[in-house]
C-alpha cells in the first residue's frame, strides 16, 4: 500500500531526499507521493517532522 502525504505537510522537503525511488515531488502547497512509484518502504514516514505521511488506503 503506497504512502500518502496529508494536509498536515509543512513542505519542509525532508521526505523527498529520503525516497530511494524518487516517488516524492513538490506539489502546489505540499509534497506528493506518486503511488505508481512508491515501494512502501516507509523511509519518508520515518523522517517527517510532523507525521504527515501515512499508509494509503
C-alpha atoms as a printed R data frame, in Angstrom:
   type eleno elety resid chain resno      x      y      z
1  ATOM     1    CA   UNK     A     1  0.000  0.000  0.000
2  ATOM     2    CA   UNK     A     2  1.653  3.271 -1.089
3  ATOM     3    CA   UNK     A     3  2.113  6.073  1.407
4  ATOM     4    CA   UNK     A     4  0.283  9.393  1.130
5  ATOM     5    CA   UNK     A     5  1.094 12.860  2.433
6  ATOM     6    CA   UNK     A     6 -1.720 14.513  4.370
7  ATOM     7    CA   UNK     A     7 -2.663 18.186  4.608
8  ATOM     8    CA   UNK     A     8 -0.535 18.366  7.762
9  ATOM     9    CA   UNK     A     9  2.521 18.630  5.469
10 ATOM    10    CA   UNK     A    10  4.598 21.749  6.127
11 ATOM    11    CA   UNK     A    11  6.508 21.414  2.814
12 ATOM    12    CA   UNK     A    12  9.888 21.088  4.531
13 ATOM    13    CA   UNK     A    13 11.213 18.705  1.870
14 ATOM    14    CA   UNK     A    14 12.886 16.236  4.216
15 ATOM    15    CA   UNK     A    15 10.927 13.319  2.738
16 ATOM    16    CA   UNK     A    16 11.864 13.999 -0.880
17 ATOM    17    CA   UNK     A    17 15.573 13.347 -0.462
18 ATOM    18    CA   UNK     A    18 14.888 10.233  1.632
19 ATOM    19    CA   UNK     A    19 12.874  8.416 -1.054
20 ATOM    20    CA   UNK     A    20 15.037  5.766 -2.776
21 ATOM    21    CA   UNK     A    21 12.807  5.615 -5.877
22 ATOM    22    CA   UNK     A    22 12.188  9.369 -6.299
23 ATOM    23    CA   UNK     A    23  8.433  8.980 -5.843
24 ATOM    24    CA   UNK     A    24  8.079 12.246 -3.883
25 ATOM    25    CA   UNK     A    25  7.860 15.657 -5.508
26 ATOM    26    CA   UNK     A    26  6.861 19.162 -4.513
27 ATOM    27    CA   UNK     A    27  3.220 19.943 -5.180
28 ATOM    28    CA   UNK     A    28  1.380 23.281 -5.087
29 ATOM    29    CA   UNK     A    29  1.094 23.562 -1.303
30 ATOM    30    CA   UNK     A    30  2.547 20.272 -0.037
31 ATOM    31    CA   UNK     A    31  4.684 17.386 -1.209
32 ATOM    32    CA   UNK     A    32  3.025 14.490 -3.038
33 ATOM    33    CA   UNK     A    33  3.859 10.801 -3.492
34 ATOM    34    CA   UNK     A    34  3.469  9.110 -6.878
35 ATOM    35    CA   UNK     A    35  1.599  5.930 -5.936
36 ATOM    36    CA   UNK     A    36  2.858  4.160 -9.071
37 ATOM    37    CA   UNK     A    37  6.495  4.633 -7.992
38 ATOM    38    CA   UNK     A    38  6.108  4.189 -4.209
39 ATOM    39    CA   UNK     A    39  7.536  0.885 -2.980
40 ATOM    40    CA   UNK     A    40  6.061  1.167  0.530
41 ATOM    41    CA   UNK     A    41  9.490  1.255  2.202
42 ATOM    42    CA   UNK     A    42  8.499  3.785  4.887
43 ATOM    43    CA   UNK     A    43 11.704  5.846  4.690
44 ATOM    44    CA   UNK     A    44  9.736  9.056  4.143
45 ATOM    45    CA   UNK     A    45  7.429  8.440  7.077
46 ATOM    46    CA   UNK     A    46 10.383  7.997  9.425
47 ATOM    47    CA   UNK     A    47 11.855 11.440  8.647
48 ATOM    48    CA   UNK     A    48  8.656 13.520  8.556
49 ATOM    49    CA   UNK     A    49  8.858 16.006 11.465
50 ATOM    50    CA   UNK     A    50  5.075 16.491 11.666
51 ATOM    51    CA   UNK     A    51  3.946 12.901 10.982
52 ATOM    52    CA   UNK     A    52  2.119 13.967  7.809
53 ATOM    53    CA   UNK     A    53  2.899 10.745  5.934
54 ATOM    54    CA   UNK     A    54  0.582  7.785  6.437
55 ATOM    55    CA   UNK     A    55 -0.034  4.433  4.816
56 ATOM    56    CA   UNK     A    56 -2.541  4.861  1.978
57 ATOM    57    CA   UNK     A    57 -5.890  3.171  1.825
